[in-house]
Amino acid sequence: MKYLATVFLSFLIGFLLTACSGNASNTQVPVKMPDLLRNDSQGAVIVEIRPLNLDNPGKILTFAVKMDTHSVELDMDLRMLATLTTGDPQRMIQADQWEGSKGGHHVEGKLSFPTTYDDKSILDGATQVTVTIRNVDVPIRQFTWQLKK
């Protein structure tokens, strides 16, 4: 009986170590830049957002978004709930793409905005960028980054 218990325990420990180790050699861990990470923990949902190409946006400005909760169903389309402004209220841009999961309690993906409005760059002369997300458990969440000159 002791022999079977020892074999079972050895098997279980080996299984757990294998499962926890994953495939780390093939996994690329994104570099996190804490000075760019913004979070909002209002209500029952924690939202983290980080710009991915703020220094060199091109035609699209993209943000990594992560939402976590234990009580709210996160089945919304962030493309419909997010806007971007640069300090000028006339330059409010609706998100044009949400590439991420929908539903559940842990959601992450990429939220993208065009960088032009009326054929003009929204970043010309801008000193900051603000992403506003509405109706994710609270009426409004805002995330702001200062732009380098």
N, C-alpha and C positions, 0 to 999 in steps of 0.2 A: 504494500500500500504506500509506504514511504517513497519507494522508487517511482511509482506512477505520479505521486504528488510532485516530486522533484522534476520529472520529465515535463509534466504539465506546466509547472511554474517556469521552467527554462524556456519552453515554447512560448508562453505568454509574454515573458520579458523580451525575448527576441522579436516577437511580433510587434510589440509596442515600440521598441527601439527602431525597427524598420519603418513602421508607419509614421512615427514622429520625425524621422530624418528626412523624409521626402526624397526629392531628386535635386538636392541643393547644387550639384555641380552644373546642371543645365538651367538653373533659374537665374534670371537677371533681376537683381534687386534695384529698383529705381533709386536714384540719388535723391534723398529728401533734403530740401533746403528750408529749414525751419523758419527763416526770415520771410519766406514767401507763403508759408502755410497760414491760413486763417481758419478759425473754427467758430461755431455758434452752437451753444448747447441750450437754447431756449426750449421750453416744453419738454416733450418726451423724445425728441430726435436730436442727435448730435450730427452736425453737418461740418465736414472739413472740405476745404477747397484750396487748390494751389494752381497758379498759372504754370503752364508748361512751356510757353514760348513768348513770354512778355517782353523779353529783350529783342526778339526777332520774329514778330508775328506774321509777316507776309500778308496774305489775304484773309487769313483765319486766325483768330485768337482762341486758344484752347486751354481749358481748365480741367484738371483732375478733380473729381468730386467723389466723396465718400459719405454715406449716410448710415447711421446706426441707431437702432431703437430696440426696445423689447415690448412695445405696446401698440405701435402704429403700423398699419400696412403701408409700405412704401411702393405703391403701385402707380405713382404719377409719372407723367412724361415731363421731365425737367425742361425740355425745349419750350413747352408752353408756359412754364412758370418763371423763367429766368430772363432778365434783361441786363444789358450792359450800358453804363453811362460813363462819360469822361469829364463830368463837371458841368457840362452844358446840357440843360434839360431838353433842349431841342434835339440832342443826339442820343436818344434812347434807342438801343438796338435790341431787337428780340433775338434770342438764341436761335440758331438755324439747325442745330443738330445735337442730339443726345445719343451717344453710343454707350449704352450701359444697360445693366440689368433693371428690370422692373418687377416689383413685387417682393415680398418677404420683409425681413427686418434688417438686412445688411445689403446695401446697394452701393455699387461703385461704377464709375464710368467716366467718359469724357464729354464735356459740354463745350460747344464751339459757337463762336460769334463771328460774323463778317466784320472786317475792319474798315469798311467803307459805308458811307451814308450819303445818298444823293451824289454819287461818284466822287466823294471827297473822303480822305482818310479821317477817321474819327480820332486818331491819335495825334494829328498835327496840332501842336500847341497845347496838348493836354498835359496836365501835371499829375493826374491820378486816373485810375480806372476803378469803377465800382460795379460789382455783380450783385444784383438784387434777385433773391428767390422768394417768391410769394406762396403762401398757403401750404407750407410743409409743416403741419402741426401748429404753426403760429402764423399770424398774418404776414410778417415780413422779416427777412434776414438780409443783411447787407455785409459785403466783404470788399474792402478797399485796399488798393496798392498804390503807393506813390511811384511815379515814373521818374527815371533818371533823365537828367537834361544833359 
